[in-house]
Each structure stands twice: as C-alpha cells, then as structure tokens.
C-alpha cells in the first residue's frame, strides 16, 4: 500500500469518525424515544418496545399538533418576511453603492454585537402596547430585518453580473423588474441559504416565544418540550419522542436545500 493510499484511508477514517460523532446524539435520541425512563437513564443503545406507550403519554400530556402548527406557521412567516426585506436591503446596499451606505452597513454589523437580552424588555413593552402578545406578528417582528442576512445578500450581490443590470435597463426594464426577474432567479442559492438559517433559527427560538406566547394555544415546540421537563418526575422516553418530532421538520428542510445551502455559503465568501 502506497503513501497515497494510506493518506486516503486515513482521511476517510477521520471523516467517518467525525460523521459518527455528529450523528450519534441524533441516533441516541431516536432510540431513546422507543424506551422508557429507566432505559434512557441507564444509557440503553438498543430500540425498546415503549414507542406506542410514549406516543400515548405524549398525546395525553401535550397538544403536539397545535405546537407543531404554531412553530411551522411562525417560522414560515418569519422566513418569508426576512427574505423579502433583507434581500432588498442587501441588493440596495451593493447595487446602489456609495460611501454613506458603507457607513450604515458598518453600523448594522456592529449591532450584531448587542445581545438579544439587552433589547428584549423594550421589545416586549412595544409588543404589549400594540396588543400583539401571543401572535405571529409579535414573533416575527424582531427577525424581519437582521444584519447577518443583509450582509449575506450584500456579499452575494457583489457577484451579480452588472452587464445583466445594464442590458435590462437598456431594454427598458424597471428596477423592480430587474430585481424580481433577474436577481432572484440567479441568486436562488443565496435565498436557499438564508431560508435554512432563518427557518431553523425561528423554529428553535425559545427565549422570545417564552415571553410573548402567553396563552396555551400559542405555545411552540420548544415551549412544549420545556413544559414536559418541568415537574417532579420527568418521563424521558416521552421527552425524547417530543424532541424527535421537533427536529424532523428542520432536518427535512435542510436535506432538501443542502446543495443550494453549500452553494450560497461559498458564493458569499468569495
């Protein structure tokens, strides 16, 4: 065996080990959803016979369909709104470029250093005065425009062909038409990347929904899972089943858009 073959074998061994370490928590979670609390706490790594019982317990103790719908609705609206606002902002920052916009972009990037906990109370007071508590609008407002997504779209717009814009203007197409009919189709990988990041962030959001979602019918999956933990005794089999159900939508969306996700990250880093 040559050095080249040894190097290739070592590389694949490392990659397989890294993949196993990354996937093991997910695998253990799915296995634990079929076991009872005793087996979960003992670290059992084999599927059990308690899946049906865990499903029955979960349906009795929590309204999973309602929480799933709330999470999906909130995350979808947040994703669509963020893509619409941040893509236009990023496009404008780069295509209509000047020094003033560079300064404003720097201010936006500095805002990423401010922790959400520092603005959480003012946001809550604003939402409360607008009577928007326990609504999707209240959930979406803080995520409509984020500095990270604006920066992502701005970086991608740098590699949007200027010849396309100039040719479209010569043909008489308006600025809105150029954005809708030229920019969006070409930058679909960036949109896919932003959609995955935004959807997963909104789906897994906990602190903000914990504050504003004050009615039982508005609870999201993270809040439902935290409610299963609270109490004197925790049913870990039921808890793992709820967590497994919660992660499936994000896994599905990532698998569908993973190729565009990689392309969008690469194009924004060029």
Secondary structure, 3 states (H helix, E strand, C coil): CCHHHHHHHHHHHHHHHHHHHHHHHHHHHHHHCCCCHHHHHCCCCCCCCCHHHHHHHHHHHCCHHHHHHHHHHHHHHHHHHHHHHHHHHHHHHHHCCCHHHHHHHHHHHHHCCCCHHHHHHHHHHHHHHCCCCCCHHHHHHCCCCCHHHHHHHHHHHCCCCHHHHHHHHHCCCCHHHHHHHHHHHHCHHHHHHHHHHHHHHHHCCCHHHHHHCCCHHHCCHHHHHHHHHCCCCCCHHHHHHHHHHHHHHHHHHHHHHHHHHHHHHHHHCC
